[in-house]
Amino acid sequence: MGDFILWLKYLLLGIVQGVTEPIPVSSSGHLIVAQRLMGMEQNGLSFEILTNTASLIAIVYIFRKDVQRLIVNGLGYLRTRKPEYKPDFLFILYIIVGTIPAVIIGLLFKDQIEEIFASVRTVGIALLFTGVALWLIRNLRGRKLDNDLSFKDALIVGLAQAVALIPGISRSGSTVITSIAVGMKQETALRFSFMLYIPISLGGMVLGAKDIASDPNISSLFIPYLIAFIATLVCTYFAMKWFMNIMARGNLKYFAYYCFVVGTLLIIFL
């Protein structure tokens, strides 16, 4: 019975991670709350890396055609300098520029940030902050397409992604909100946001491989981790598809309502 309860808890954590990773409500914040409600201790880097890897796989699969086009055309531009390949080459450069702030701040201060801000009350405050930001951009309809972006746009969105190192600040939320705020169309904002997610998550997976290999609990928690991994993979895929439809209809205000309600409840009751 004890094993079943443990598996159920990790199944729920995987569902929480998968559902909240793509949408602008903070997966890290929801995991903190879920673990608190279930009386679980922090799972550490191994669990975080495994579930983030599951989300990465789902998101790369959804955007596989964009990823393939960028790689092929980016390399094609380096080889031939054909002008038709240049927009995709520049888009890759924008992704690199947008990734740099989170990489630098994460490598230098990630542990300190999580130690200071990893509390349920902080998550509640961060959700309220996210809700305000979502509300402010709810009616914006930008005009910038992939070919209209600039290095300035990429840097601003990259700085917003770095802010999302604070638990409770949504990575997808901060990048989508900022992308829309600098004038991107909904579709471009969504694509740029999740293209930024891929190198960040991939880097975390590579750097964290050593932590997984040296985790003394990996053998005893293999089945719970596997359950969480599969649940995260499946839920991320469907949550991402759902979020893409919501973005297409411009209904981000509903996430603002959610953040206001949940953030307030966390501050009052937890």
Sequence and secondary structure as in RCSB ss.txt:
>XXXX:A:sequence
MGDFILWLKYLLLGIVQGVTEPIPVSSSGHLIVAQRLMGMEQNGLSFEILTNTASLIAIVYIFRKDVQRLIVNGL
GYLRTRKPEYKPDFLFILYIIVGTIPAVIIGLLFKDQIEEIFASVRTVGIALLFTGVALWLIRNLRGRKLDNDLS
FKDALIVGLAQAVALIPGISRSGSTVITSIAVGMKQETALRFSFMLYIPISLGGMVLGAKDIASDPNISSLFIPY
LIAFIATLVCTYFAMKWFMNIMARGNLKYFAYYCFVVGTLLIIFL
>XXXX:A:secstr
 HHHHHHHHHHHHHHHHHHHTTTTT HHHHHHHHHHHTT    HHHHHHHHHHHHHHHHHHHTHHHHHHHHHHHH
HHHHH  GGGHHHHHHHHHHHHHHHHHHHHHHHHHHHHHHHH SHHHHHHHHHHHHHHHHHTTT    B GGG  
HHHHHHHHHHHHHTTSTTS HHHHHHHHHHHTTB HHHHHHHHHHHHHHHHHHHHHHHHHHHHT TTTTTTHHHH
HHHHHHHHHHHHHHHHHHHHHHHHT THHHHHHHHHHHHHHHHH 
